[in-house]
Structures are given as C-alpha cells and as structure tokens.
Amino acid sequence: MYKTTMKIDGMMCGMCEAHINDAIRSAIPGAKKVKSSHGNGECSFVSENKPEEAKIREVIEKTGYTLISVSSEISEKRLWGRK
C-alpha cells in the first residue's frame, strides 16, 4: 500500500474538500481513505499501487485548485500484516 499526500492551494471549506475527495476517488483506481483538510491545504489517500503524479496533477487542476506538491511513500501499517 502507498500513502499519497498532496499540498493543494485554493480549498476554502468543507465543500472544497468534498470536491477534491470525489475527484480523487473517481480518477485514481483503488484510492481509499481519501481525506482532505482545507485548513491544512492537504489531501491524502492510500492505494495498492503508486499513483502517477501527472494523473494526480491533471485531476486536481480540472477541479480548479492548484496542486503544489505530491509525495507517495509505502504505508508501513499495511505491510506489517502481510507475510
């Protein structure tokens, strides 16, 4: 599992968060635990495969917000349960 965290500029309220979350769920196959915070200007999600930064950038820009950065790392919590 990979945890992807994005810094996003332009989110102002809960509806902005919902808009970003819906866009990620629709465009990124297998995206789970999608969470956004307009206060922190962040969105994160987990997925089985590492998502392509270009795809994330395209998705966010189509919503009208500005993607500042993207980072993906292996989620250790999920790996502990695997044999």
N, C-alpha and C positions, 0 to 999 in steps of 0.2 A: 504494500500500500504506500502511496505517496501522499503527503500533505502539501498542498499548494497554497501559498499565501500571496495575496496581491494588495498593493497600495493603490487606491483609487481616489481620484480627485473629483469633487462635484456632488457627492452624496450629501443631502441635507436633512433627510428624515427617514422614517420607517418605510415609507412607500418607495423611496430610492433603494433602500436595502432589498426590499421585496423584488423590485425590478431587476436588480443585479442578480439576485439568487435565482429567479426564474430563467434569466438568460443563460446562466451557467448550467443549470440543470438541463435545459433544452439543447445546448450546443456541445457539452462535454460528456461523452459516453461514460456512464458509470460514476458520475460525480455524486458523492454522498456527503452528508453532514455539512451542507452548504450554509455558511453563516456570514453575515455582513454586519459591519458597525459603521454608521455614518459618523459617529463621534471620533472613532479612531481612523476613519478613512481606509478600512481594510475589509477584505473578503477572504475567506478560506474555505477549502473543501478537501475531501480525501477521494482518491480514485485508485483503482488497481494498477493502472498504467500512468506513466509520467505524461501529463498533457503538454502539447506543443505550445510554446509561448506565442507563436504567430496566431494560432487559433484563439487563444485567450484574448490577445490584443484586438483581434477582429471582433470578437463577441462584445467586449466592453465598449469599444468605440462605436459600434452600431447602436448601443443604448444611449449614447450622447455623453457619457462620462469619459474621463481621461485616465488611462492606465499609466501609473507612474513606475511600478516595478512588479516583477513576478519572481517568486522563488519556490522551488519544489525540493522536498527532501523526503527520504524514506522515513515513514512513520514507524518508529520502534515499537510502539504499543501493539500494533497489529502483528508484527513479526514475532513477538515473544510467544504467541500461541501456536505458531507453526512448528512443525517437526522437520 
